[in-house]
Amino acid sequence: MANVEKLLHGANGGVDLLSKLELLDHEQGKLKIAKKKIREHLRAVIASETKRLLKKQIIPRFFTQGSEAYKLLNRRAWMPPQQMDVDDGLYLPMTFIKGNGPADAAKIYFAIVDAALMALIKREKWKGFEEKDTCARVIIDDCLHVDVPLYAIPDDQFSRLTKVAMDQAIADSEDTIDFMSSRKMRIDRWDQVDSDKVLLAHRKDNWKPSDPRKIHDWFLNAVDFYGELLRRECRYLKAWRDHHLLDHLSSIILMACAFETFEEVGNVRIPRRDDLALLEIASRLSGMFAGQIVNPADPEEVLGTSWTPAQRRQAIKAANEMHEQLNDAINHCYHADVAVTRLKTIFGERIPNRPDLVKVHSAAAAAIAAAPAIITPAPAVGRSTSG
């Protein structure tokens, strides 16, 4: 039996897997600068365009979403072609939609943002631009892109958000938006939209209710309850996905599977060792991929519905192989170097070649540890009298 936790987390010197998943200092700097430039440029352009279109200047707000907001942003395993993906949502008040009409507003919104970002990309000599259905993608370089999804929120909430930002002088900070959640439906006409909906601009479907705060709040609440262990397990799953090029396994799917395992096992019984907790997830993963994966933040949404049968089979096969390798390393391995090899099969070369970080029990010791305790009765003590 082997304890391989230190290969994943907690080794001195930053050699463990989790340390290798952190962005390098220059990557952190590049990301911070890119986001700042994108925000500043879009603020200036949108302020000018809204004044021209609506005779009223609107300064957009921004909200970092996705893996960066959840503290799940990993360096990818194969960069390039894999890229680190950052989401920075852009928000305008629904006045913008009312002033232009829903269908036209979505097209105008994308046209303004697309043109602004393409000009910025040319100025900064960044790599390129892509149109996505729900965002504008700025490709900074071969290893990093920033997605800018476009939202409209109720005017009163936008006003409160702006006032808070001005009062606290945090125009360039991460804004927190207090949305009402919303169910999925297609929006074609303004009179179909309730004032408490958060709308996401869509290049084909105009507007769709979409509240990114639902996933954000669900995950942060889950981490509050289960601790940082849950966050680390999600990052291990993403590292496994990236190493095996399982791009159809979205981050939210892996987060949902980790969370469901913690729910099934229970907070009291979930192992506190990172390797044993990962083994609990791995033992259930193929079964989860074979069935319906429900979005914990929105139980009405089933995840993975776009998978092809071949993609589902690929995910199930990869999950079974991960479980087999991890189970062998932890429960059937008596040589540290073999345990390291099995972890490398799962995660690649970001697992350190450090057998000294593995604690191995001999077969005899493992058998003793695994054997149930034998309770022997206390010897009978006769009564005695003194005279």
N, C-alpha and C positions, 0 to 999 in steps of 0.2 A: 504494500500500500504506500501511496506517496501523497504528501502535502505539497501542491504546486502553486499555492497562493502567491508566494513571493515572485513567481514568474509573471504574475498578472499585476500585482499591486503590493507596495510596501517595501520594496528592496531599496537599499541605500544606493545613492549615486545616480538615481534617475535611469536605471537600466531596465526596469520592468516594462511590460506592455503598456500600461496606462500612461507612463511617462512618455513613451514613444508616440502616443496618440495626440499629445499636446502640440499646438502650433508652435513653430519656431519663432524666435523674437522678431525676425525680419518679416515673417508672414503676418504676425499680429500687427506690426506697424503698418504694413501695406494694406491690410484690411481696414484698420482704423482710418487711415488717410483716404482710402477709396470711398468709404461710407461718408466721410465728412465732405468730400468734394461733390459726391452725388447729391447729398442733401442740400448743400449750399447752392448748387447750380439749379436744382429743381425748384427751390424756394424762389429764386430770382425770376426764373422763366415763368412759373405758374402765377406769381404775383402780377407780372406784366400781362400775361394772357387773360387772366380773369378780369383784370381791370378793363381790358379791351372788349371782352365778350359780354361781361355783366355790368360794366361801369362800377364795379366794386372789387377792390383788391383783396384777394384771399391768400394768406400765407399757409401753405400746407403743413401738416404735422407728420411725424414719422414714428414708427413703432417696430423695433427689432423683433422678429418672430423666428420660429423654427429652432433648429439645433443650437444656434448661438444663444438664444434667449433661455433655453432649457439647460444650458451648460453641457450639451452633448456633442459639441462640434469637435470632430476628430480630423486629424490629418488622414488623408486617404492612403490606401495601401499601394496603389499604382498611379502615381502622379508624374506626368500625364500618362494616359488619357483621363484618368479620374480627376475630378476637380472638387475642391471644397465649396460647398453651396451655402450662401448666406442670404436670408430673406429680410428685406427692410421695407415694411409696408408704408405706403404713402396714403394719407387721409385728407379728404376734402369734405366740407359740409354738403348736405343734400340740396342746399341752395343751388349748387352747381348743376345738379340733375334737373331741378325744376326750371332753371333758367334756360336750359337747352333742350329739354325733352329727354326721356330715358334713353331711347335708342341712339339719338344723335350725341347725347352726353358721353356715352361710353366710347364712341368713335372719336369724339373730340379729345376726350381724356387721354386715350392711347396716342392719338396723333401728336398732342402737345408733348407728352412724356417721351415718346419714341424719338421725336426730332431733337428734343433737348439732350437726351442721352447720347444720341449718335454724334451730335456736335461736341459733347464733352469727351467722348471716346476718341474722336479725332484730335482734339486739343491735347489730351493726356497721352496720346499714342498707346492706348490700351489695345487689347487684342481684337475685340469685335463686339457685335450686338446680335441678339436673337429675339425674335418675336415668339412668345409663348402664349397659350390661350388665356392664362390668368395673370400674366406679368410681362414686364420688359426685362430682358436679361443683359447685364453688362458683364462681358468677359474681360476680366482684368489682365489675366495672363493664362498660361497653360494650366495653372493649378488652382485658380480662384475665379469664381464668378459671383456677382451680386444680383439677386432677383428682386425686382421692385413691383410687387402686386399693388393694384390701385383700388382704393376703397372710398366709399361715401358713408358718412355717419350723420345721425340726426344733428341739426344745427345747434340745439341747446347743449348737447354733449361736446360738440366741437368747440363751442364758445367756452365751456368750462375748462376743457383741456388747454386751450390757448391761454386763458387767464392764469391757470396754475403755472404754465410754463413761463409766462411773463413775470408773475409774482416771484417765482423762485429763480429767475434768470438762468433757466436751463434750456435755452433754445436749441442747443446741440446735444442734449442728453437723450437717454432712452425714455420715451414718453409712455405712461401707463394710461390705458383707455378703459373707461368703465362702460362696457357695452351691455346691452341686453342680448341674450343668445337668440338664435333664430333657426327655424327648420328649413330644410331644403325645398326650394321651389324656383321656377323660372319667372323672371320679372320682365314683362313686355311693356307694361303701361304704368305710369306714375301712380294712378289711383289704386293699383294693386299693392302698393308698398305702405306698410304701417310706419309711423314715424320712429318707432323704436327698433327698426331693423338696421343691421350693418350690411352694406351691399358691396360685393366684390365685382369689379368690372371684368367682363368676359368678352374676348374678341368675337366669339361666335354667338353667344347667348345674351349679349348686352349686360345684364346684371343678375347676380345670384346672391341670395342671403348667405353670408359666411362670416362666422365670428371666430377669428383666430384665438381669442382669449379663452375659448372653451377648452382647447387642448392645453394651452399654457397653464390655466388655473388647475385643471385636472392633474397634470403631471407634477406641478409644484406642490400641490396638496398631497399627492402620493409620496413624494420624497420627504415631506414633513412627517408623514406617518411611518414610512418604512426606513427612512434614513438614507444616507449617501450610498449605501450598498446598492439600492435600486438604480441610482444614476450610473454607478460603475458597471453594473450588469448590462444596462442598455448600451453603454459604450463598447463593451466586449462584443456584444452581438453585432453592432455595426462594424467593428473591426473584422469579425469573421465574415460578414457579408461582403465587405470590400475586398478582402483577400481572395475570395472565391468568385468574385465578379457576379454576384447575385443582385444585379441592379434593380430587379423588379420587387425586391423586398424593401419597401419604404421604411423610413425610420419610425413612423407611427405604428406600423405593423409590428416591428420588433419591440417597441416600447409597450404595446398592448400585450404581447406575449409574455414579456418579463413581468408586467404588472399582474396578469392573470395567474401566473405561477405563484407570485407572492400572495395573492388572494387565496388560492387553493391551499397552499401550505400553511399560511397564517403567520402573523408577525412573531408570535412566540416561538414557533417551530422552524422558521426559516433559518438555515445555517448562517452563521455570521462570518464564516470563512468564504472568501470570494470564489474559490474554486468549487466548493461544495454547493454554493448557491447557484453557480452557473450550471453545475451538473443537474440540479433540480429543474432548471429551465430547459436544458438540453433534452432531458428525459421526456418532456411533454411537447417539444417543439414540432416534431413531425406530425403528431396528432392534431395540433392546432392548425398547421398548414393544410392538412387534409380536410378540415371542416371550415365552419364560418368563423371569421375573426371579427368581432364586434369592436367598434371604436368606443373605448371606455368613456370618452368625453361626449359622445353622441350615440346612445344605444340604438338609434334608428338607422345608423350607418354601418354597413358591412364592408370591411376592408378587403382588398385583394380581388375585387370582382372583375378587374380588367385582366387578370392573369389568364394566359392560355393554358390548356391542359398540359402542354409540355413544360411550361414554367412552373406549374404546381408540382409536377413530378420532380422537376429539378430541385425545387425547394425542399420537398420531402426527403429526397435522396441525400442532399447535402446535410440536412438536419440529423438524419440517422447516422451519417458518417461522423459528424461532430460528436454526437452522443457516444458513439462507439469508441472514438479516440480518447475522449475525456474520461469516460468510465474506466477504460483500460489503464490510463495514466494514474488515476486516483485509487482505484480498487484492485488492480491486478498487476501493478508494476513494483518491482523490488530493486530497480537500478535507476539511479537518478538521471543518467544520460539518456536512457530510453524514455523516461517521462518528458524530458525536454524535447526529444524528437517528436513525440506525440502531440505536444502543444504546438510545435512548429507546423505540424500538418494542419492544425486548425487555424492558426493565426499568421503563419509565415515567419519570415526572418526577424520580425519585430519582437518575437520571443527571444530573450537573451540566451546565448549558449553558455548557461551558467548552472551546471549540475549542482554546484555548491549551494544554490538557493533552494534546492528541493530536499525535503525531509522524507527519508525513506525508512519504512519499517521492514525488518526481515520477514520472510514468510512465516517463520515460527512466531515471531512477535505479533504479526498481523493476525495469525490464527488465534492467539491468546486474547488479543484485544477484541476480536470479533465474537468470541465465545460468550454466551450469556453467563452472567455471574451466578455462581452456585452458592446458595445460602445454606449454611450448616447451622443446625440448632445449637444453642449454647449448652455446654455440659450441665447436667443436673447437679445441683449443689444440695447435699443432704443437710438435714437439720442437725444442729449440734446443741448440746447443753453443757453448761459449765457448773461445776459443783464445788 
